């Protein structure tokens, strides 16, 4: 059953390049309501835990290094069919394959530096949101 919340992170490359405002505008213009948001920086332990599903993959070390190199913007978004609609809005992981007008087509540099994370399921959206936010931080 679909829920109405998803989790996103604007990744270090998007923050470094000054794309926070433009990406948030695209998100809100697409009908999402921000119910929690903060600028933060993941520690190595945070990134290893958050991306633990990829621990055995060859890119895991690079992923952890990338996600800890600078601040991120973590946010919980609300909209009917939030997970699926947000995945459509961000586009394919590889920006070269992403549809025109998607966040990754507009702001990502590569598969590795793809500007934004979006939860891939309702279950993961709840887990990822709870990783970054306490209940009192969601509105």
C-alpha positions, 0 to 999 in steps of 0.5 A, spaced: 500 500 500 502 506 497 503 512 503 504 519 502 511 520 504 518 519 502 525 521 504 530 525 500 537 527 500 540 533 496 547 530 496 554 533 497 555 535 489 548 539 489 550 542 495 557 544 493 554 547 486 549 551 490 543 547 487 539 547 494 534 552 492 533 550 485 532 543 487 527 545 492 523 549 488 522 543 483 520 539 488 515 544 491 512 546 484 511 538 483 506 538 489 510 535 494 510 539 501 516 539 506 514 536 512 522 535 515 528 538 513 535 540 515 542 541 513 547 536 516 553 532 514 553 525 515 559 522 519 563 516 516 559 511 521 552 514 519 554 513 511 556 506 512 550 505 516 545 508 511 548 505 505 549 498 509 545 495 503 551 496 499 556 494 503 559 488 499 559 492 492 565 495 489 563 502 490 561 502 497 568 505 499 567 511 494 560 512 496 561 513 503 567 518 502 562 522 497 557 522 502 561 524 507 565 530 503 560 535 505 553 537 507 547 534 505 540 537 505 535 531 508 528 532 507 521 528 508 516 530 503 509 529 503 504 528 497 499 522 494 503 517 491 510 520 494 515 515 493 513 513 486 512 520 484 518 523 487 522 517 483 519 520 477 521 527 478 528 525 480 529 521 474 534 515 472 540 514 476 545 515 470 543 523 468 545 521 461 539 516 461 534 521 465 528 524 462 528 531 460 526 536 466 528 531 471 532 533 477 538 528 475 538 531 468 538 538 470 543 537 476 547 531 476 554 530 473 554 523 473 552 516 476 556 517 482 555 524 483 547 524 481 545 530 486 539 527 489 537 521 493 530 518 493 527 512 497 525 506 493 519 504 497 514 506 502 518 501 507 525 504 506 522 511 506 520 510 513 526 507 515 530 513 512 526 518 514 527 515 521 534 515 520 535 522 519 529 525 523 526 524 530 518 524 530 518 531 533 522 534 527 516 532 522 510 537 521 
